[in-house]
Amino acid sequence: MTNLQHERIAVLCEQLKFARLQAEWPALAQEAARGEGSFADFLERALATELAGRNERRCSVLLKLATMPAIKTLEQFDWSHAGGAPKAQIVELSHLAFVERAENVVLLGPSGVGKTHIALALAYRAVMAGHKVRFITAADLMLQLAAAKAQGRLKEYFNRAVLGPKLLVVDEIGYLPFGRDEANLFFNVVAKRYERGSMVLTSNLPFAQWGSAFADDQTLTAAMLDRLLHHAHIVQISGESYRLKDKRRAGQTTRRTADA
């Protein structure tokens, strides 16, 4: 094969935007030349190589857009510590049927039992499956909604950041109480995504106490929960904070060292 032919193939790959194939076709061609498969086998491998490259690039872009603070997986989750985490239910959710059906997942439990880890793991699974995902804390969501409203860009923000993602993950509901305006804005987030897109939410509050986080507006809270829970999977996680447990273990270790 001549250098001119190499150049022509490179130009064709560039025009067709076959970035992965442009880099890897020589090795595939050498395999075919050694008689390790038919022309159809070579074409199939070449196309599969390009498709894999495109999927990797797409997932890389989606991962950046997801604004996740860290990559967490269910494989990393310490099920032995989280004795109160319903493993079968969480593993079933990781198959992402709830995303396809525009259903919600609400992770409830005390601080430090792994709610955020599981929410991030579900978000990561969704990204790897090719879904557009956005991860944000409730406090940051409120700041961004309030800023968009003040700048007259609320509709634009909703279309892009609230309705745009296939899966919207809102972490730490209830850690900071919302004012009335913020509660109304969050109600609109839930209402606009109702039966249109999935949400994963985490909270340290049982549903009976959500009113205290939403300006003590029981009517608004009831209307919001009605929409949120209509098509929802409730994951109740119990147990002791792994952060406190680690601190206590470190304290015991220190005491033993001092006593020795």
ZAMARGU-4260 file (C-alpha; in steps of 0.2 Angstrom, whole numbers, plus 5000, padded with zeros to 4 digits):
<rodrens>
0) 5000/5000/5000 | 5007/5017/4995 | 5010/5032/5005 | 4998/5041/4994 | 4984/5028/4997
5) 4988/5031/5016 | 4985/5049/5014 | 4969/5047/5004 | 4962/5036/5017 | 4967/5048/5031
10) 4958/5062/5021 | 4942/5051/5019 | 4942/5047/5038 | 4944/5065/5042 | 4930/5070/5030
15) 4919/5056/5037 | 4924/5060/5055 | 4931/5043/5058 | 4943/5048/5071 | 4946/5031/5079
20) 4946/5022/5063 | 4959/5034/5056 | 4971/5029/5070 | 4968/5010/5070 | 4964/5004/5052
25) 4982/5000/5048 | 4983/4987/5062 | 4966/4980/5056 | 4972/4979/5038 | 4988/4970/5043
30) 4977/4957/5052 | 4967/4955/5036 | 4982/4954/5025 | 4989/4939/5036 | 4973/4930/5031
35) 4965/4932/5048 | 4948/4934/5041 | 4938/4939/5026 | 4935/4956/5019 | 4918/4956/5028
40) 4927/4953/5044 | 4939/4967/5041 | 4924/4979/5037 | 4915/4973/5053 | 4930/4976/5064
45) 4933/4993/5056 | 4915/4999/5059 | 4915/4992/5076 | 4931/5001/5081 | 4924/5017/5075
50) 4908/5015/5084 | 4917/5011/5100 | 4927/5027/5098 | 4911/5037/5096 | 4903/5029/5111
55) 4918/5033/5122 | 4919/5051/5115 | 4900/5053/5118 | 4901/5047/5136 | 4916/5058/5140
60) 4906/5073/5134 | 4891/5067/5144 | 4902/5065/5160 | 4908/5083/5159 | 4890/5089/5157
65) 4884/5079/5172 | 4894/5090/5184 | 4897/5075/5196 | 4909/5080/5210 | 4916/5062/5209
70) 4915/5046/5200 | 4906/5033/5211 | 4901/5015/5207 | 4890/5002/5215 | 4905/4990/5214
75) 4914/5002/5226 | 4900/5003/5238 | 4903/4995/5255 | 4888/4984/5257 | 4895/4977/5273
80) 4895/4994/5282 | 4878/4999/5275 | 4868/4985/5283 | 4852/4995/5281 | 4854/4998/5262
85) 4842/4987/5252 | 4855/4979/5240 | 4843/4970/5229 | 4832/4985/5226 | 4847/4996/5222
90) 4855/4984/5210 | 4838/4983/5201 | 4838/5002/5199 | 4855/5001/5192 | 4848/4993/5177
95) 4840/5010/5173 | 4823/5004/5168 | 4816/5019/5179 | 4825/5031/5168 | 4817/5024/5152
100) 4800/5025/5161 | 4803/5043/5168 | 4801/5037/5186 | 4809/5044/5201 | 4820/5037/5215
105) 4821/5045/5232 | 4835/5039/5244 | 4831/5043/5262 | 4841/5040/5277 | 4853/5049/5290
110) 4868/5057/5285 | 4883/5047/5281 | 4875/5030/5276 | 4879/5031/5257 | 4864/5040/5249
115) 4875/5052/5239 | 4887/5037/5234 | 4872/5028/5227 | 4865/5043/5218 | 4882/5046/5210
120) 4883/5028/5205 | 4866/5028/5197 | 4870/5044/5188 | 4887/5036/5182 | 4877/5021/5175
125) 4865/5032/5166 | 4880/5042/5158 | 4888/5026/5153 | 4872/5021/5145 | 4872/5037/5134
130) 4859/5047/5144 | 4861/5065/5147 | 4863/5068/5166 | 4864/5082/5178 | 4870/5081/5196
135) 4867/5096/5208 | 4865/5099/5226 | 4848/5106/5232 | 4857/5122/5238 | 4866/5125/5222
140) 4850/5122/5212 | 4841/5135/5222 | 4856/5147/5219 | 4856/5145/5201 | 4837/5146/5199
145) 4836/5162/5210 | 4850/5169/5199 | 4841/5165/5183 | 4825/5172/5189 | 4834/5188/5194
150) 4842/5190/5177 | 4825/5186/5168 | 4832/5169/5161 | 4821/5157/5171 | 4812/5150/5156
155) 4829/5147/5147 | 4837/5139/5163 | 4822/5127/5165 | 4823/5122/5147 | 4842/5119/5147
160) 4846/5113/5165 | 4830/5106/5172 | 4821/5099/5157 | 4836/5095/5146 | 4844/5081/5156
165) 4836/5063/5154 | 4840/5061/5173 | 4841/5075/5185 | 4850/5071/5202 | 4846/5083/5217
170) 4857/5079/5232 | 4854/5084/5250 | 4836/5090/5251 | 4832/5096/5268 | 4850/5100/5274
175) 4846/5119/5271 | 4828/5125/5273 | 4821/5134/5258 | 4812/5151/5259 | 4795/5153/5251
180) 4802/5159/5234 | 4814/5144/5234 | 4801/5132/5238 | 4790/5138/5224 | 4805/5136/5212
185) 4808/5119/5218 | 4790/5114/5216 | 4791/5120/5198 | 4806/5109/5195 | 4796/5093/5201
190) 4780/5099/5192 | 4789/5102/5175 | 4798/5085/5175 | 4783/5075/5181 | 4780/5061/5169
195) 4793/5068/5157 | 4810/5064/5165 | 4817/5055/5180 | 4824/5062/5196 | 4835/5055/5209
200) 4834/5064/5226 | 4842/5061/5242 | 4837/5068/5259 | 4840/5065/5277 | 4822/5069/5281
205) 4807/5058/5282 | 4793/5064/5270 | 4783/5069/5285 | 4796/5082/5289 | 4798/5089/5271
210) 4786/5103/5275 | 4799/5111/5287 | 4812/5111/5273 | 4799/5120/5261 | 4795/5136/5270
215) 4783/5126/5281 | 4770/5127/5267 | 4761/5110/5269 | 4750/5113/5254 | 4764/5116/5242
220) 4774/5101/5250 | 4759/5090/5248 | 4757/5095/5230 | 4775/5092/5226 | 4776/5075/5235
225) 4760/5070/5226 | 4769/5072/5209 | 4786/5066/5215 | 4780/5050/5222 | 4767/5045/5209
230) 4779/5035/5200 | 4793/5033/5212 | 4805/5020/5220 | 4808/5024/5239 | 4825/5018/5245
235) 4826/5018/5264 | 4843/5017/5271 | 4847/5015/5289 | 4863/5013/5298 | 4877/5023/5306
240) 4887/5036/5298 | 4903/5029/5290 | 4912/5045/5293 | 4907/5045/5312 | 4912/5026/5313
245) 4929/5030/5305 | 4932/5044/5317 | 4927/5033/5332 | 4939/5019/5325 | 4953/5031/5323
250) 4950/5037/5341 | 4950/5020/5348 | 4966/5017/5339 | 4974/5033/5346 | 4968/5028/5363
255) 4976/5011/5362 | 4992/5018/5356 | 4992/5030/5370 | 4988/5017/5383 | 5002/5006/5376
</rodrens>
